[in-house]
Amino acid sequence: MLLNKRYEILSKIGQGAVAEVFKARDALLNTIVALKIAKPNPVYEEKIATEFRITTQFEHPNIISAYDFGTVRIC
């Protein structure tokens, strides 16, 4: 199963109050990534969107890089 015709979920890494995190393979970049999926709640979705915007403003070896953001479509 591919999410957004791009991400193949390999395993679940963990979960919190707002989202679940998965180890996935990015078919476009051919690399392993962490995929964070917000629980279905507009407040949580906005928190993840804000986190994404903030993360893209930093470049540091101890901070992850954000590559993609959007709505999940299961293919």
N, CA, C and O atoms as a Tripos MOL2 file, in Angstrom:
@<TRIPOS>MOLECULE
protein
  300   299    75     0     0
PROTEIN
NO_CHARGES

@<TRIPOS>ATOM
      1 N           0.8400   -1.1820    0.0000 N.3       1 MET1
      2 CA          0.0000    0.0000    0.0000 C.3       1 MET1
      3 C           0.8840    1.2450    0.0000 C.2       1 MET1
      4 O           1.8250    1.3520    0.7870 O.2       1 MET1
      5 N           0.5740    2.1710   -0.8810 N.am      2 LEU2
      6 CA          1.2920    3.4430   -0.9390 C.3       2 LEU2
      7 C           0.3720    4.5680   -0.4880 C.2       2 LEU2
      8 O          -0.7960    4.6130   -0.8730 O.2       2 LEU2
      9 N           0.8940    5.4650    0.3200 N.am      3 LEU3
     10 CA          0.1720    6.6700    0.6980 C.3       3 LEU3
     11 C           0.6100    7.7820   -0.2450 C.2       3 LEU3
     12 O           1.8030    8.0110   -0.4430 O.2       3 LEU3
     13 N          -0.3600    8.4640   -0.8190 N.am      4 ASN4
     14 CA         -0.0920    9.5630   -1.7640 C.3       4 ASN4
     15 C           0.7850    9.1190   -2.9350 C.2       4 ASN4
     16 O           1.5410    9.9160   -3.4900 O.2       4 ASN4
     17 N           0.6790    7.8630   -3.2980 N.am      5 LYS5
     18 CA          1.4670    7.2870   -4.4030 C.3       5 LYS5
     19 C           2.9550    7.4910   -4.1780 C.2       5 LYS5
     20 O           3.7230    7.5870   -5.1360 O.2       5 LYS5
     21 N           3.3710    7.5570   -2.9000 N.am      6 ARG6
     22 CA          4.7670    7.8830   -2.6080 C.3       6 ARG6
     23 C           5.3470    7.1060   -1.4380 C.2       6 ARG6
     24 O           6.4960    6.6710   -1.5130 O.2       6 ARG6
     25 N           4.5950    6.9140   -0.3590 N.am      7 TYR7
     26 CA          5.1440    6.3590    0.8790 C.3       7 TYR7
     27 C           4.6380    4.9490    1.1510 C.2       7 TYR7
     28 O           3.4330    4.7030    1.1980 O.2       7 TYR7
     29 N           5.5730    4.0370    1.3260 N.am      8 GLU8
     30 CA          5.2470    2.6600    1.6930 C.3       8 GLU8
     31 C           5.5420    2.5070    3.1920 C.2       8 GLU8
     32 O           6.6960    2.6040    3.6100 O.2       8 GLU8
     33 N           4.5140    2.2730    3.9890 N.am      9 ILE9
     34 CA          4.7030    2.1310    5.4260 C.3       9 ILE9
     35 C           5.3690    0.7910    5.7170 C.2       9 ILE9
     36 O           4.9080   -0.2560    5.2630 O.2       9 ILE9
     37 N           6.4660    0.8400    6.4850 N.am     10 LEU10
     38 CA          7.2200   -0.3570    6.8320 C.3      10 LEU10
     39 C           6.9020   -0.8330    8.2480 C.2      10 LEU10
     40 O           6.7720   -2.0340    8.4820 O.2      10 LEU10
     41 N           6.7770    0.0980    9.1890 N.am     11 SER11
     42 CA          6.4510   -0.2670   10.5670 C.3      11 SER11
     43 C           6.0160    0.9670   11.3420 C.2      11 SER11
     44 O           6.2840    2.1010   10.9460 O.2      11 SER11
     45 N           5.3370    0.7160   12.4550 N.am     12 LYS12
     46 CA          4.9330    1.8140   13.3250 C.3      12 LYS12
     47 C           6.0660    2.0740   14.3070 C.2      12 LYS12
     48 O           6.5840    1.1430   14.9240 O.2      12 LYS12
     49 N           6.4520    3.3390   14.4530 N.am     13 ILE13
     50 CA          7.5250    3.7210   15.3720 C.3      13 ILE13
     51 C           6.9510    4.0820   16.7360 C.2      13 ILE13
     52 O           7.4980    3.7000   17.7710 O.2      13 ILE13
     53 N           5.8440    4.8220   16.7300 N.am     14 GLY14
     54 CA          5.2530    5.2270   18.0010 C.3      14 GLY14
     55 C           4.0150    6.0660   17.7970 C.2      14 GLY14
     56 O           3.5980    6.3320   16.6700 O.2      14 GLY14
     57 N           3.4340    6.4810   18.9150 N.am     15 GLN15
     58 CA          2.2500    7.3260   18.8380 C.3      15 GLN15
     59 C           2.1860    8.2300   20.0530 C.2      15 GLN15
     60 O           2.7410    7.9240   21.1080 O.2      15 GLN15
     61 N           1.5060    9.3370   19.8840 N.am     16 GLY16
     62 CA          1.2940   10.2840   20.9700 C.3      16 GLY16
     63 C          -0.1400   10.7260   20.9630 C.2      16 GLY16
     64 O          -0.9870   10.1030   20.3240 O.2      16 GLY16
     65 N          -0.4180   11.7900   21.6650 N.am     17 ALA17
     66 CA         -1.7870   12.2910   21.7630 C.3      17 ALA17
     67 C          -2.2800   12.8800   20.4450 C.2      17 ALA17
     68 O          -3.4790   12.8620   20.1650 O.2      17 ALA17
     69 N          -1.3630   13.4010   19.6380 N.am     18 VAL18
     70 CA         -1.7350   14.1300   18.4270 C.3      18 VAL18
     71 C          -1.5720   13.3080   17.1470 C.2      18 VAL18
     72 O          -2.3490   13.4730   16.2070 O.2      18 VAL18
     73 N          -0.5710   12.4230   17.1010 N.am     19 ALA19
     74 CA         -0.2550   11.7430   15.8460 C.3      19 ALA19
     75 C           0.3960   10.3900   16.0730 C.2      19 ALA19
     76 O           0.8170   10.0510   17.1790 O.2      19 ALA19
     77 N           0.4650    9.6250   14.9840 N.am     20 GLU20
     78 CA          1.2160    8.3700   14.9550 C.3      20 GLU20
     79 C           2.4020    8.5750   14.0190 C.2      20 GLU20
     80 O           2.3130    9.3210   13.0430 O.2      20 GLU20
     81 N           3.5170    7.9060   14.3250 N.am     21 VAL21
     82 CA          4.7250    8.0410   13.5100 C.3      21 VAL21
     83 C           5.0930    6.6660   12.9670 C.2      21 VAL21
     84 O           5.1020    5.6740   13.6960 O.2      21 VAL21
     85 N           5.3950    6.6280   11.6770 N.am     22 PHE22
     86 CA          5.7170    5.3830   10.9980 C.3      22 PHE22
     87 C           7.0710    5.4730   10.3090 C.2      22 PHE22
     88 O           7.4780    6.5430    9.8550 O.2      22 PHE22
     89 N           7.7530    4.3550   10.2350 N.am     23 LYS23
     90 CA          8.9300    4.2200    9.3730 C.3      23 LYS23
     91 C           8.3790    3.8780    8.0040 C.2      23 LYS23
     92 O           7.5740    2.9580    7.8610 O.2      23 LYS23
     93 N           8.8210    4.6310    6.9850 N.am     24 ALA24
     94 CA          8.2970    4.4300    5.6410 C.3      24 ALA24
     95 C           9.4040    4.5720    4.6120 C.2      24 ALA24
     96 O          10.4530    5.1600    4.8790 O.2      24 ALA24
     97 N           9.1530    4.0270    3.4340 N.am     25 ARG25
     98 CA         10.0730    4.2030    2.3110 C.3      25 ARG25
     99 C           9.4550    5.2240    1.3780 C.2      25 ARG25
    100 O           8.3060    5.0900    0.9560 O.2      25 ARG25
    101 N          10.2340    6.2480    1.0620 N.am     26 ASP26
    102 CA          9.8050    7.2800    0.1210 C.3      26 ASP26
    103 C          10.2020    6.8190   -1.2740 C.2      26 ASP26
    104 O          11.3850    6.7930   -1.6130 O.2      26 ASP26
    105 N           9.2150    6.4570   -2.0770 N.am     27 ALA27
    106 CA          9.4830    5.9350   -3.4210 C.3      27 ALA27
    107 C          10.0600    7.0080   -4.3460 C.2      27 ALA27
    108 O          10.8020    6.6900   -5.2760 O.2      27 ALA27
    109 N           9.7240    8.2780   -4.0950 N.am     28 LEU28
    110 CA         10.2270    9.3630   -4.9400 C.3      28 LEU28
    111 C          11.7100    9.6340   -4.6820 C.2      28 LEU28
    112 O          12.4860    9.7910   -5.6240 O.2      28 LEU28
    113 N          12.1020    9.6890   -3.4060 N.am     29 LEU29
    114 CA         13.4960    9.9650   -3.0460 C.3      29 LEU29
    115 C          14.3200    8.7050   -2.8250 C.2      29 LEU29
    116 O          15.5350    8.7750   -2.6390 O.2      29 LEU29
    117 N          13.6550    7.5450   -2.8460 N.am     30 ASN30
    118 CA         14.2960    6.2500   -2.6170 C.3      30 ASN30
    119 C          15.0970    6.2480   -1.3100 C.2      30 ASN30
    120 O          16.2850    5.9280   -1.2960 O.2      30 ASN30
    121 N          14.4280    6.6090   -0.2260 N.am     31 THR31
    122 CA         15.0600    6.6690    1.0770 C.3      31 THR31
    123 C          14.0610    6.3060    2.1700 C.2      31 THR31
    124 O          12.8500    6.2960    1.9450 O.2      31 THR31
    125 N          14.5800    6.0110    3.3450 N.am     32 ILE32
    126 CA         13.7400    5.7240    4.5030 C.3      32 ILE32
    127 C          13.4270    7.0460    5.2090 C.2      32 ILE32
    128 O          14.3110    7.8780    5.4120 O.2      32 ILE32
    129 N          12.1550    7.2250    5.5790 N.am     33 VAL33
    130 CA         11.7150    8.4580    6.2300 C.3      33 VAL33
    131 C          10.8360    8.1270    7.4260 C.2      33 VAL33
    132 O          10.3530    7.0040    7.5680 O.2      33 VAL33
    133 N          10.6360    9.1210    8.2800 N.am     34 ALA34
    134 CA          9.6380    9.0390    9.3430 C.3      34 ALA34
    135 C           8.4040    9.7680    8.8280 C.2      34 ALA34
    136 O           8.4950   10.9010    8.3550 O.2      34 ALA34
    137 N           7.2760    9.1260    8.9210 N.am     35 LEU35
    138 CA          6.0240    9.6730    8.4140 C.3      35 LEU35
    139 C           5.1020    9.9170    9.6050 C.2      35 LEU35
    140 O           4.7350    8.9770   10.3100 O.2      35 LEU35
    141 N           4.7310   11.1650    9.8300 N.am     36 LYS36
    142 CA          3.8880   11.5330   10.9640 C.3      36 LYS36
    143 C           2.4820   11.8100   10.4500 C.2      36 LYS36
    144 O           2.2860   12.6650    9.5870 O.2      36 LYS36
    145 N           1.5040   11.0830   10.9840 N.am     37 ILE37
    146 CA          0.1270   11.2170   10.5360 C.3      37 ILE37
    147 C          -0.7270   11.6580   11.7180 C.2      37 ILE37
    148 O          -0.8250   10.9580   12.7250 O.2      37 ILE37
    149 N          -1.3450   12.8320   11.5790 N.am     38 ALA38
    150 CA         -2.1980   13.3740   12.6410 C.3      38 ALA38
    151 C          -3.4540   12.5250   12.7890 C.2      38 ALA38
    152 O          -3.9890   12.0010   11.8110 O.2      38 ALA38
    153 N          -3.9080   12.4000   14.0220 N.am     39 LYS39
    154 CA         -5.1850   11.7440   14.2650 C.3      39 LYS39
    155 C          -6.2850   12.6210   13.6780 C.2      39 LYS39
    156 O          -6.1270   13.8390   13.6020 O.2      39 LYS39
    157 N          -7.4120   12.0110   13.2560 N.am     40 PRO40
    158 CA         -8.4540   12.7820   12.5500 C.3      40 PRO40
    159 C          -9.1660   13.7820   13.4660 C.2      40 PRO40
    160 O         -10.1970   13.4820   14.0680 O.2      40 PRO40
    161 N          -8.5880   14.9600   13.5470 N.am     41 ASN41
    162 CA         -9.1280   16.0360   14.3690 C.3      41 ASN41
    163 C          -8.5530   17.3360   13.7950 C.2      41 ASN41
    164 O          -7.3330   17.4650   13.6970 O.2      41 ASN41
    165 N          -9.3900   18.2940   13.4190 N.am     42 PRO42
    166 CA         -8.8820   19.5390   12.8150 C.3      42 PRO42
    167 C          -7.8510   20.2710   13.6810 C.2      42 PRO42
    168 O          -6.9300   20.8870   13.1430 O.2      42 PRO42
    169 N          -7.9850   20.2160   14.9910 N.am     43 VAL43
    170 CA         -7.0190   20.8720   15.8810 C.3      43 VAL43
    171 C          -5.6600   20.1910   15.7580 C.2      43 VAL43
    172 O          -4.6340   20.8660   15.6710 O.2      43 VAL43
    173 N          -5.6440   18.8650   15.7510 N.am     44 TYR44
    174 CA         -4.3890   18.1190   15.6200 C.3      44 TYR44
    175 C          -3.7590   18.3700   14.2550 C.2      44 TYR44
    176 O          -2.5450   18.5430   14.1490 O.2      44 TYR44
    177 N          -4.5830   18.3910   13.2160 N.am     45 GLU45
    178 CA         -4.0700   18.6150   11.8690 C.3      45 GLU45
    179 C          -3.3960   19.9900   11.7780 C.2      45 GLU45
    180 O          -2.3660   20.1250   11.1170 O.2      45 GLU45
    181 N          -3.9540   20.9930   12.4220 N.am     46 GLU46
    182 CA         -3.3540   22.3280   12.4150 C.3      46 GLU46
    183 C          -2.0480   22.3370   13.2040 C.2      46 GLU46
    184 O          -1.1030   23.0270   12.8230 O.2      46 GLU46
    185 N          -1.9820   21.5750   14.3060 N.am     47 LYS47
    186 CA         -0.7360   21.4800   15.0780 C.3      47 LYS47
    187 C           0.3790   20.8830   14.2250 C.2      47 LYS47
    188 O           1.5100   21.3680   14.2580 O.2      47 LYS47
    189 N           0.0730   19.8460   13.4690 N.am     48 ILE48
    190 CA          1.0700   19.2140   12.5960 C.3      48 ILE48
    191 C           1.4790   20.2000   11.4940 C.2      48 ILE48
    192 O           2.6580   20.2860   11.1520 O.2      48 ILE48
    193 N           0.5230   20.9350   10.9430 N.am     49 ALA49
    194 CA          0.8440   21.9170    9.8950 C.3      49 ALA49
    195 C           1.7770   22.9890   10.4330 C.2      49 ALA49
    196 O           2.7280   23.3790    9.7560 O.2      49 ALA49
    197 N           1.5180   23.4670   11.6370 N.am     50 THR50
    198 CA          2.3810   24.4730   12.2620 C.3      50 THR50
    199 C           3.7700   23.8980   12.5120 C.2      50 THR50
    200 O           4.7750   24.5570   12.2480 O.2      50 THR50
    201 N           3.8270   22.6810   13.0170 N.am     51 GLU51
    202 CA          5.1160   22.0160   13.2560 C.3      51 GLU51
    203 C           5.9080   21.9050   11.9560 C.2      51 GLU51
    204 O           7.1160   22.1410   11.9440 O.2      51 GLU51
    205 N           5.2360   21.5500   10.8670 N.am     52 PHE52
    206 CA          5.9000   21.4370    9.5680 C.3      52 PHE52
    207 C           6.4880   22.7770    9.1380 C.2      52 PHE52
    208 O           7.6480   22.8470    8.7320 O.2      52 PHE52
    209 N           5.6920   23.8390    9.2250 N.am     53 ARG53
    210 CA          6.1650   25.1640    8.8150 C.3      53 ARG53
    211 C           7.3840   25.5960    9.6370 C.2      53 ARG53
    212 O           8.3330   26.1570    9.0900 O.2      53 ARG53
    213 N           7.3590   25.3380   10.9290 N.am     54 ILE54
    214 CA          8.4820   25.7050   11.7940 C.3      54 ILE54
    215 C           9.7180   24.8760   11.4510 C.2      54 ILE54
    216 O          10.8250   25.4080   11.3650 O.2      54 ILE54
    217 N           9.5250   23.5790   11.2560 N.am     55 THR55
    218 CA         10.6470   22.6830   10.9610 C.3      55 THR55
    219 C          11.3680   23.0710    9.6730 C.2      55 THR55
    220 O          12.5890   22.9350    9.5890 O.2      55 THR55
    221 N          10.6440   23.5460    8.6840 N.am     56 THR56
    222 CA         11.2780   23.8970    7.4050 C.3      56 THR56
    223 C          12.1610   25.1410    7.5130 C.2      56 THR56
    224 O          12.9340   25.4240    6.5980 O.2      56 THR56
    225 N          12.0590   25.8790    8.6030 N.am     57 GLN57
    226 CA         12.8530   27.1000    8.7780 C.3      57 GLN57
    227 C          14.2320   26.8390    9.3830 C.2      57 GLN57
    228 O          15.0570   27.7500    9.4560 O.2      57 GLN57
    229 N          14.4850   25.6170    9.8120 N.am     58 PHE58
    230 CA         15.7450   25.2940   10.4680 C.3      58 PHE58
    231 C          16.5930   24.3640    9.6150 C.2      58 PHE58
    232 O          16.0790   23.5280    8.8710 O.2      58 PHE58
    233 N          17.8980   24.5300    9.7400 N.am     59 GLU59
    234 CA         18.8300   23.5900    9.1230 C.3      59 GLU59
    235 C          19.9450   23.3530   10.1310 C.2      59 GLU59
    236 O          20.8130   24.2010   10.3420 O.2      59 GLU59
    237 N          19.8970   22.1770   10.7470 N.am     60 HIS60
    238 CA         20.8610   21.8240   11.7890 C.3      60 HIS60
    239 C          20.9610   20.3020   11.8290 C.2      60 HIS60
    240 O          19.9500   19.6280   11.6330 O.2      60 HIS60
    241 N          22.1410   19.7390   12.0750 N.am     61 PRO61
    242 CA         22.2860   18.2750   12.0710 C.3      61 PRO61
    243 C          21.4380   17.5610   13.1320 C.2      61 PRO61
    244 O          21.1610   16.3700   12.9930 O.2      61 PRO61
    245 N          21.0250   18.2660   14.1790 N.am     62 ASN62
    246 CA         20.2210   17.6430   15.2320 C.3      62 ASN62
    247 C          18.7220   17.8810   15.0780 C.2      62 ASN62
    248 O          17.9420   17.5120   15.9560 O.2      62 ASN62
    249 N          18.3190   18.4910   13.9730 N.am     63 ILE63
    250 CA         16.9040   18.7350   13.6950 C.3      63 ILE63
    251 C          16.5610   18.0480   12.3850 C.2      63 ILE63
    252 O          17.2940   18.1670   11.4020 O.2      63 ILE63
    253 N          15.4530   17.3320   12.3720 N.am     64 ILE64
    254 CA         15.0600   16.6250   11.1530 C.3      64 ILE64
    255 C          14.7570   17.5980   10.0270 C.2      64 ILE64
    256 O          14.4460   18.7660   10.2630 O.2      64 ILE64
    257 N          14.8520   17.1100    8.8170 N.am     65 SER65
    258 CA         14.4490   17.8970    7.6560 C.3      65 SER65
    259 C          13.0360   17.4700    7.2720 C.2      65 SER65
    260 O          12.7130   16.2820    7.2970 O.2      65 SER65
    261 N          12.2110   18.4210    6.9250 N.am     66 ALA66
    262 CA         10.8510   18.1310    6.4890 C.3      66 ALA66
    263 C          10.8070   18.2150    4.9660 C.2      66 ALA66
    264 O          11.2690   19.1980    4.3870 O.2      66 ALA66
    265 N          10.2570   17.1960    4.3160 N.am     67 TYR67
    266 CA         10.2540   17.1330    2.8600 C.3      67 TYR67
    267 C           8.8830   17.2990    2.2370 C.2      67 TYR67
    268 O           8.7780   17.7350    1.0910 O.2      67 TYR67
    269 N           7.8280   16.9610    2.9690 N.am     68 ASP68
    270 CA          6.5120   16.9080    2.3510 C.3      68 ASP68
    271 C           5.4450   17.1260    3.4150 C.2      68 ASP68
    272 O           5.6420   16.8070    4.5880 O.2      68 ASP68
    273 N           4.3220   17.6690    2.9900 N.am     69 PHE69
    274 CA          3.1930   17.8750    3.8870 C.3      69 PHE69
    275 C           1.9320   17.8230    3.0420 C.2      69 PHE69
    276 O           1.9060   18.3390    1.9250 O.2      69 PHE69
    277 N           0.8960   17.2050    3.5690 N.am     70 GLY70
    278 CA         -0.3650   17.1920    2.8190 C.3      70 GLY70
    279 C          -1.3560   16.2200    3.3970 C.2      70 GLY70
    280 O          -1.1470   15.6460    4.4650 O.2      70 GLY70
    281 N          -2.4300   16.0470    2.6790 N.am     71 THR71
    282 CA         -3.4880   15.1320    3.0630 C.3      71 THR71
    283 C          -3.1410   13.7420    2.5470 C.2      71 THR71
    284 O          -2.6600   13.5910    1.4240 O.2      71 THR71
    285 N          -3.3840   12.7400    3.3620 N.am     72 VAL72
    286 CA         -3.0690   11.3620    2.9730 C.3      72 VAL72
    287 C          -4.1630   10.7890    2.1080 C.2      72 VAL72
    288 O          -5.3470   10.8630    2.4360 O.2      72 VAL72
    289 N          -3.7450   10.2130    0.9890 N.am     73 ARG73
    290 CA         -4.6390    9.4650    0.1160 C.3      73 ARG73
    291 C          -4.0720    8.0590   -0.0170 C.2      73 ARG73
    292 O          -2.9120    7.8890   -0.3900 O.2      73 ARG73
    293 N          -4.8720    7.0660    0.2820 N.am     74 ILE74
    294 CA         -4.4100    5.6720    0.2130 C.3      74 ILE74
    295 C          -4.6260    5.1510   -1.1950 C.2      74 ILE74
    296 O          -5.7370    5.2020   -1.7220 O.2      74 ILE74
    297 N          -3.5490    4.6440   -1.8100 N.am     75 CYS75
    298 CA         -3.6010    4.1410   -3.1790 C.3      75 CYS75
    299 C          -3.4550    2.6300   -3.1900 C.2      75 CYS75
    300 O          -3.4740    2.0160   -4.2570 O.2      75 CYS75
@<TRIPOS>BOND
     1     1     2 1
     2     2     3 1
     3     3     4 2
     4     3     5 am
     5     5     6 1
     6     6     7 1
     7     7     8 2
     8     7     9 am
     9     9    10 1
    10    10    11 1
    11    11    12 2
    12    11    13 am
    13    13    14 1
    14    14    15 1
    15    15    16 2
    16    15    17 am
    17    17    18 1
    18    18    19 1
    19    19    20 2
    20    19    21 am
    21    21    22 1
    22    22    23 1
    23    23    24 2
    24    23    25 am
    25    25    26 1
    26    26    27 1
    27    27    28 2
    28    27    29 am
    29    29    30 1
    30    30    31 1
    31    31    32 2
    32    31    33 am
    33    33    34 1
    34    34    35 1
    35    35    36 2
    36    35    37 am
    37    37    38 1
    38    38    39 1
    39    39    40 2
    40    39    41 am
    41    41    42 1
    42    42    43 1
    43    43    44 2
    44    43    45 am
    45    45    46 1
    46    46    47 1
    47    47    48 2
    48    47    49 am
    49    49    50 1
    50    50    51 1
    51    51    52 2
    52    51    53 am
    53    53    54 1
    54    54    55 1
    55    55    56 2
    56    55    57 am
    57    57    58 1
    58    58    59 1
    59    59    60 2
    60    59    61 am
    61    61    62 1
    62    62    63 1
    63    63    64 2
    64    63    65 am
    65    65    66 1
    66    66    67 1
    67    67    68 2
    68    67    69 am
    69    69    70 1
    70    70    71 1
    71    71    72 2
    72    71    73 am
    73    73    74 1
    74    74    75 1
    75    75    76 2
    76    75    77 am
    77    77    78 1
    78    78    79 1
    79    79    80 2
    80    79    81 am
    81    81    82 1
    82    82    83 1
    83    83    84 2
    84    83    85 am
    85    85    86 1
    86    86    87 1
    87    87    88 2
    88    87    89 am
    89    89    90 1
    90    90    91 1
    91    91    92 2
    92    91    93 am
    93    93    94 1
    94    94    95 1
    95    95    96 2
    96    95    97 am
    97    97    98 1
    98    98    99 1
    99    99   100 2
   100    99   101 am
   101   101   102 1
   102   102   103 1
   103   103   104 2
   104   103   105 am
   105   105   106 1
   106   106   107 1
   107   107   108 2
   108   107   109 am
   109   109   110 1
   110   110   111 1
   111   111   112 2
   112   111   113 am
   113   113   114 1
   114   114   115 1
   115   115   116 2
   116   115   117 am
   117   117   118 1
   118   118   119 1
   119   119   120 2
   120   119   121 am
   121   121   122 1
   122   122   123 1
   123   123   124 2
   124   123   125 am
   125   125   126 1
   126   126   127 1
   127   127   128 2
   128   127   129 am
   129   129   130 1
   130   130   131 1
   131   131   132 2
   132   131   133 am
   133   133   134 1
   134   134   135 1
   135   135   136 2
   136   135   137 am
   137   137   138 1
   138   138   139 1
   139   139   140 2
   140   139   141 am
   141   141   142 1
   142   142   143 1
   143   143   144 2
   144   143   145 am
   145   145   146 1
   146   146   147 1
   147   147   148 2
   148   147   149 am
   149   149   150 1
   150   150   151 1
   151   151   152 2
   152   151   153 am
   153   153   154 1
   154   154   155 1
   155   155   156 2
   156   155   157 am
   157   157   158 1
   158   158   159 1
   159   159   160 2
   160   159   161 am
   161   161   162 1
   162   162   163 1
   163   163   164 2
   164   163   165 am
   165   165   166 1
   166   166   167 1
   167   167   168 2
   168   167   169 am
   169   169   170 1
   170   170   171 1
   171   171   172 2
   172   171   173 am
   173   173   174 1
   174   174   175 1
   175   175   176 2
   176   175   177 am
   177   177   178 1
   178   178   179 1
   179   179   180 2
   180   179   181 am
   181   181   182 1
   182   182   183 1
   183   183   184 2
   184   183   185 am
   185   185   186 1
   186   186   187 1
   187   187   188 2
   188   187   189 am
   189   189   190 1
   190   190   191 1
   191   191   192 2
   192   191   193 am
   193   193   194 1
   194   194   195 1
   195   195   196 2
   196   195   197 am
   197   197   198 1
   198   198   199 1
   199   199   200 2
   200   199   201 am
   201   201   202 1
   202   202   203 1
   203   203   204 2
   204   203   205 am
   205   205   206 1
   206   206   207 1
   207   207   208 2
   208   207   209 am
   209   209   210 1
   210   210   211 1
   211   211   212 2
   212   211   213 am
   213   213   214 1
   214   214   215 1
   215   215   216 2
   216   215   217 am
   217   217   218 1
   218   218   219 1
   219   219   220 2
   220   219   221 am
   221   221   222 1
   222   222   223 1
   223   223   224 2
   224   223   225 am
   225   225   226 1
   226   226   227 1
   227   227   228 2
   228   227   229 am
   229   229   230 1
   230   230   231 1
   231   231   232 2
   232   231   233 am
   233   233   234 1
   234   234   235 1
   235   235   236 2
   236   235   237 am
   237   237   238 1
   238   238   239 1
   239   239   240 2
   240   239   241 am
   241   241   242 1
   242   242   243 1
   243   243   244 2
   244   243   245 am
   245   245   246 1
   246   246   247 1
   247   247   248 2
   248   247   249 am
   249   249   250 1
   250   250   251 1
   251   251   252 2
   252   251   253 am
   253   253   254 1
   254   254   255 1
   255   255   256 2
   256   255   257 am
   257   257   258 1
   258   258   259 1
   259   259   260 2
   260   259   261 am
   261   261   262 1
   262   262   263 1
   263   263   264 2
   264   263   265 am
   265   265   266 1
   266   266   267 1
   267   267   268 2
   268   267   269 am
   269   269   270 1
   270   270   271 1
   271   271   272 2
   272   271   273 am
   273   273   274 1
   274   274   275 1
   275   275   276 2
   276   275   277 am
   277   277   278 1
   278   278   279 1
   279   279   280 2
   280   279   281 am
   281   281   282 1
   282   282   283 1
   283   283   284 2
   284   283   285 am
   285   285   286 1
   286   286   287 1
   287   287   288 2
   288   287   289 am
   289   289   290 1
   290   290   291 1
   291   291   292 2
   292   291   293 am
   293   293   294 1
   294   294   295 1
   295   295   296 2
   296   295   297 am
   297   297   298 1
   298   298   299 1
   299   299   300 2
@<TRIPOS>SUBSTRUCTURE
     1 MET1         2 RESIDUE 1 A MET
     2 LEU2         6 RESIDUE 1 A LEU
     3 LEU3        10 RESIDUE 1 A LEU
     4 ASN4        14 RESIDUE 1 A ASN
     5 LYS5        18 RESIDUE 1 A LYS
     6 ARG6        22 RESIDUE 1 A ARG
     7 TYR7        26 RESIDUE 1 A TYR
     8 GLU8        30 RESIDUE 1 A GLU
     9 ILE9        34 RESIDUE 1 A ILE
    10 LEU10       38 RESIDUE 1 A LEU
    11 SER11       42 RESIDUE 1 A SER
    12 LYS12       46 RESIDUE 1 A LYS
    13 ILE13       50 RESIDUE 1 A ILE
    14 GLY14       54 RESIDUE 1 A GLY
    15 GLN15       58 RESIDUE 1 A GLN
    16 GLY16       62 RESIDUE 1 A GLY
    17 ALA17       66 RESIDUE 1 A ALA
    18 VAL18       70 RESIDUE 1 A VAL
    19 ALA19       74 RESIDUE 1 A ALA
    20 GLU20       78 RESIDUE 1 A GLU
    21 VAL21       82 RESIDUE 1 A VAL
    22 PHE22       86 RESIDUE 1 A PHE
    23 LYS23       90 RESIDUE 1 A LYS
    24 ALA24       94 RESIDUE 1 A ALA
    25 ARG25       98 RESIDUE 1 A ARG
    26 ASP26      102 RESIDUE 1 A ASP
    27 ALA27      106 RESIDUE 1 A ALA
    28 LEU28      110 RESIDUE 1 A LEU
    29 LEU29      114 RESIDUE 1 A LEU
    30 ASN30      118 RESIDUE 1 A ASN
    31 THR31      122 RESIDUE 1 A THR
    32 ILE32      126 RESIDUE 1 A ILE
    33 VAL33      130 RESIDUE 1 A VAL
    34 ALA34      134 RESIDUE 1 A ALA
    35 LEU35      138 RESIDUE 1 A LEU
    36 LYS36      142 RESIDUE 1 A LYS
    37 ILE37      146 RESIDUE 1 A ILE
    38 ALA38      150 RESIDUE 1 A ALA
    39 LYS39      154 RESIDUE 1 A LYS
    40 PRO40      158 RESIDUE 1 A PRO
    41 ASN41      162 RESIDUE 1 A ASN
    42 PRO42      166 RESIDUE 1 A PRO
    43 VAL43      170 RESIDUE 1 A VAL
    44 TYR44      174 RESIDUE 1 A TYR
    45 GLU45      178 RESIDUE 1 A GLU
    46 GLU46      182 RESIDUE 1 A GLU
    47 LYS47      186 RESIDUE 1 A LYS
    48 ILE48      190 RESIDUE 1 A ILE
    49 ALA49      194 RESIDUE 1 A ALA
    50 THR50      198 RESIDUE 1 A THR
    51 GLU51      202 RESIDUE 1 A GLU
    52 PHE52      206 RESIDUE 1 A PHE
    53 ARG53      210 RESIDUE 1 A ARG
    54 ILE54      214 RESIDUE 1 A ILE
    55 THR55      218 RESIDUE 1 A THR
    56 THR56      222 RESIDUE 1 A THR
    57 GLN57      226 RESIDUE 1 A GLN
    58 PHE58      230 RESIDUE 1 A PHE
    59 GLU59      234 RESIDUE 1 A GLU
    60 HIS60      238 RESIDUE 1 A HIS
    61 PRO61      242 RESIDUE 1 A PRO
    62 ASN62      246 RESIDUE 1 A ASN
    63 ILE63      250 RESIDUE 1 A ILE
    64 ILE64      254 RESIDUE 1 A ILE
    65 SER65      258 RESIDUE 1 A SER
    66 ALA66      262 RESIDUE 1 A ALA
    67 TYR67      266 RESIDUE 1 A TYR
    68 ASP68      270 RESIDUE 1 A ASP
    69 PHE69      274 RESIDUE 1 A PHE
    70 GLY70      278 RESIDUE 1 A GLY
    71 THR71      282 RESIDUE 1 A THR
    72 VAL72      286 RESIDUE 1 A VAL
    73 ARG73      290 RESIDUE 1 A ARG
    74 ILE74      294 RESIDUE 1 A ILE
    75 CYS75      298 RESIDUE 1 A CYS
